[in-house]
Amino acid sequence: MFKLSQMQKYCQTRVITRFFLRQYYKLFFYEGRGNNRNKGKFRVLYNDGRTSERMCYKVAKDYASIFGGRVLDAF
């Protein structure tokens, strides 16, 4: 079993890795796929608690700014 310090290092590494993966996909992967909602991985959580269909990051960001809410990502 992990010691506490090993577990903390593992969790920190995991969080950092997920952060960089998320930024990579936002910049290079999802932006270049167009507005095809079937291939997007992002959704918008609206203020009333509903979520949108899948869409690419750029479109999700626009929807969140227009209708209010926040972007939920694939990770």
C-alpha positions as CSV (number, residue, x, y, z in Angstrom):
1,M,0.0,0.0,0.0
2,F,1.1,3.5,-0.7
3,K,2.5,5.7,2.0
4,L,0.8,9.1,2.4
5,S,3.6,11.0,0.7
6,Q,3.7,8.6,-2.2
7,M,-0.1,8.9,-2.6
8,Q,0.2,12.7,-2.6
9,K,2.9,12.6,-5.2
10,Y,0.8,10.3,-7.3
11,C,-2.3,12.5,-7.0
12,Q,-0.3,15.6,-7.9
13,T,1.2,13.9,-10.9
14,R,-2.2,12.8,-12.0
15,V,-3.7,16.2,-11.7
16,I,-0.9,17.9,-13.6
17,T,-1.0,15.2,-16.4
18,R,-4.8,15.7,-16.8
19,F,-4.3,19.5,-16.9
20,F,-1.8,19.3,-19.7
21,L,-3.8,16.7,-21.7
22,R,-6.9,18.9,-21.5
23,Q,-4.9,21.9,-22.7
24,Y,-3.3,19.9,-25.5
25,Y,-6.7,18.6,-26.8
26,K,-8.3,22.1,-26.6
27,L,-5.5,23.6,-28.6
28,F,-4.7,21.0,-31.2
29,F,-7.2,18.2,-31.4
30,Y,-10.7,19.5,-30.9
31,E,-10.3,23.0,-32.5
32,G,-9.3,21.4,-35.8
33,R,-12.2,19.0,-36.1
34,G,-14.8,21.6,-37.0
35,N,-18.2,22.1,-35.6
36,N,-19.3,18.5,-36.0
37,R,-21.1,17.7,-32.8
38,N,-20.7,13.9,-33.2
39,K,-16.9,14.2,-32.9
40,G,-16.8,16.8,-30.1
41,K,-16.2,15.8,-26.5
42,F,-17.3,19.0,-24.7
43,R,-20.7,19.8,-23.2
44,V,-22.2,22.9,-21.7
45,L,-23.7,22.8,-18.2
46,Y,-26.4,25.5,-18.2
47,N,-27.6,27.5,-15.2
48,D,-30.8,25.5,-15.0
49,G,-28.9,22.2,-14.5
50,R,-29.3,20.8,-18.0
51,T,-26.4,19.8,-20.3
52,S,-26.1,20.3,-24.0
53,E,-25.2,17.9,-26.8
54,R,-21.6,17.1,-27.5
55,M,-19.7,19.7,-29.4
56,C,-16.1,20.9,-30.0
57,Y,-14.5,23.2,-27.5
58,K,-14.8,26.4,-29.5
59,V,-18.5,26.0,-30.0
60,A,-19.0,25.0,-26.4
61,K,-17.2,28.1,-25.2
62,D,-19.4,30.3,-27.4
63,Y,-22.6,28.6,-26.2
64,A,-21.5,29.0,-22.6
65,S,-20.8,32.7,-23.1
66,I,-24.1,33.4,-24.9
67,F,-26.5,31.3,-22.8
68,G,-24.6,31.3,-19.5
69,G,-23.1,28.2,-18.0
70,R,-19.8,26.5,-18.0
71,V,-18.0,24.1,-20.3
72,L,-17.7,20.5,-19.2
73,D,-14.8,18.7,-20.8
74,A,-14.1,15.1,-21.7
75,F,-11.6,14.6,-18.9
